[in-house]
Amino acid sequence: MVEKVSNTSWYGLALQALIILATHEGICPSSVMAKKLGFQSTFLRKVLTHLVKADIIQAKEGRDGGYSLNKSPEEITLAGVYHALTAELFPKGFLNVQSKECFAPPTQDALCDLRDEMEGWIIEGLEKKTLADLLNKRLS
């Protein structure tokens, strides 16, 4: 089983890899994507594994292997990519309310609710955007 990540930089890398796949004809090797993105292909493949498991992209193994989109750019929501990674939206420690010395339980609950509500707002916005939207902005 692939563990979910908690590094928000993986989300940005995943989106950039999807843009490359959307503009690349045929299967794109991870080495090609890694070179364009300035990352090692082994690290990039860790990120791409999450997108394969979510059925957003497909992987072909072997000498002529690589990756391709499994859906059209219009069908890939940015929220879908977020959920594939299940990255923590906020940096580690953001609204950390574990300290019982500083906050009473009702305050801790209120801050946790606020953090969850903020994440909901962002996910709601990501649901409205697709990979096609990013491609259209890139080309305009």
PLY file of the C-alpha trace (Angstrom):
ply
format ascii 1.0
element vertex 140
property float x
property float y
property float z
element edge 139
property int vertex1
property int vertex2
end_header
0.00 0.00 0.00
1.26 3.48 -0.89
1.25 5.84 2.07
-0.22 9.28 1.65
2.13 12.22 1.71
2.18 15.27 3.91
4.50 17.44 1.89
2.70 20.21 0.03
5.52 20.47 -2.53
4.44 17.06 -3.89
1.14 18.61 -4.97
2.86 21.27 -7.07
5.18 18.70 -8.60
2.23 16.44 -9.44
0.43 19.31 -11.20
3.54 20.19 -13.20
4.02 16.55 -14.21
0.39 16.41 -15.37
0.91 19.51 -17.51
3.91 17.83 -19.13
1.90 14.65 -19.76
-0.99 16.64 -21.22
1.31 18.36 -23.71
3.50 15.34 -24.52
2.54 13.08 -27.41
2.41 9.44 -26.42
4.07 7.89 -23.42
6.48 10.14 -21.53
9.39 8.54 -19.66
9.93 9.72 -16.09
13.48 10.73 -17.04
12.12 13.24 -19.57
9.69 14.70 -17.04
12.34 14.78 -14.31
14.75 16.67 -16.55
12.11 19.27 -17.44
11.12 19.66 -13.78
14.63 19.59 -12.33
13.99 16.59 -10.08
15.46 13.11 -9.90
13.33 10.57 -11.73
13.26 8.22 -8.70
11.67 10.95 -6.58
9.24 11.91 -9.35
8.13 8.29 -9.70
7.19 8.28 -5.99
4.83 11.18 -6.66
3.47 9.65 -9.87
2.66 6.39 -8.05
-0.12 8.22 -6.22
-1.60 9.49 -9.50
-1.49 5.99 -10.99
-3.30 4.53 -7.96
-5.95 7.24 -8.31
-6.39 6.29 -12.00
-5.46 9.81 -13.13
-2.48 8.58 -15.14
-1.32 5.20 -16.37
2.13 3.69 -16.25
3.71 1.44 -18.81
6.67 -0.54 -17.53
9.65 -1.69 -19.49
12.21 -0.29 -21.88
9.70 1.83 -23.79
7.77 2.63 -20.63
6.60 5.85 -19.14
3.43 7.65 -18.20
0.38 9.07 -19.94
-2.88 10.65 -18.88
-5.66 8.18 -18.18
-8.32 10.88 -18.43
-8.77 14.00 -20.49
-7.49 17.26 -18.96
-11.12 18.38 -18.62
-11.86 15.39 -16.39
-8.91 15.85 -14.04
-9.89 18.19 -11.24
-7.24 19.81 -9.12
-9.12 18.47 -6.11
-8.77 14.96 -7.55
-5.00 15.44 -7.64
-5.09 16.76 -4.08
-7.09 13.74 -2.92
-4.76 11.36 -4.78
-1.89 12.68 -2.71
-3.96 13.50 0.36
-1.32 16.04 1.12
-1.75 18.16 4.18
-2.83 21.44 2.73
-1.20 23.51 5.41
2.44 23.31 6.46
3.23 21.08 9.41
2.40 22.93 12.60
-0.11 25.31 10.98
-2.71 26.01 13.63
-1.12 23.40 15.86
-3.44 23.21 18.82
-2.04 20.20 20.63
-0.62 22.25 23.50
-3.04 21.87 26.38
-1.04 24.39 28.39
-1.92 27.31 26.11
-5.53 26.63 25.16
-8.58 25.30 26.91
-10.36 22.43 25.12
-13.10 24.68 23.65
-10.44 26.94 22.11
-8.55 23.94 20.76
-11.78 22.64 19.22
-12.53 26.04 17.68
-9.06 26.24 16.12
-9.32 22.68 14.77
-12.72 23.52 13.31
-11.26 26.64 11.69
-8.38 24.65 10.15
-10.82 22.06 8.78
-13.14 24.75 7.46
-10.26 26.49 5.69
-9.23 23.23 4.05
-12.84 22.77 2.93
-12.82 26.18 1.25
-9.67 25.35 -0.63
-10.87 21.93 -1.73
-14.16 23.47 -2.87
-12.17 25.86 -5.07
-9.97 23.05 -6.41
-13.11 21.10 -7.40
-13.97 23.93 -9.80
-10.60 23.85 -11.57
-9.30 21.24 -13.97
-6.01 20.44 -15.63
-7.55 21.92 -18.79
-7.93 25.26 -16.97
-4.21 25.26 -16.18
-3.36 24.38 -19.76
-5.57 27.17 -21.10
-3.91 29.76 -18.85
-0.50 28.46 -19.87
-1.30 28.92 -23.55
-2.92 32.36 -23.27
0 1
1 2
2 3
3 4
4 5
5 6
6 7
7 8
8 9
9 10
10 11
11 12
12 13
13 14
14 15
15 16
16 17
17 18
18 19
19 20
20 21
21 22
22 23
23 24
24 25
25 26
26 27
27 28
28 29
29 30
30 31
31 32
32 33
33 34
34 35
35 36
36 37
37 38
38 39
39 40
40 41
41 42
42 43
43 44
44 45
45 46
46 47
47 48
48 49
49 50
50 51
51 52
52 53
53 54
54 55
55 56
56 57
57 58
58 59
59 60
60 61
61 62
62 63
63 64
64 65
65 66
66 67
67 68
68 69
69 70
70 71
71 72
72 73
73 74
74 75
75 76
76 77
77 78
78 79
79 80
80 81
81 82
82 83
83 84
84 85
85 86
86 87
87 88
88 89
89 90
90 91
91 92
92 93
93 94
94 95
95 96
96 97
97 98
98 99
99 100
100 101
101 102
102 103
103 104
104 105
105 106
106 107
107 108
108 109
109 110
110 111
111 112
112 113
113 114
114 115
115 116
116 117
117 118
118 119
119 120
120 121
121 122
122 123
123 124
124 125
125 126
126 127
127 128
128 129
129 130
130 131
131 132
132 133
133 134
134 135
135 136
136 137
137 138
138 139
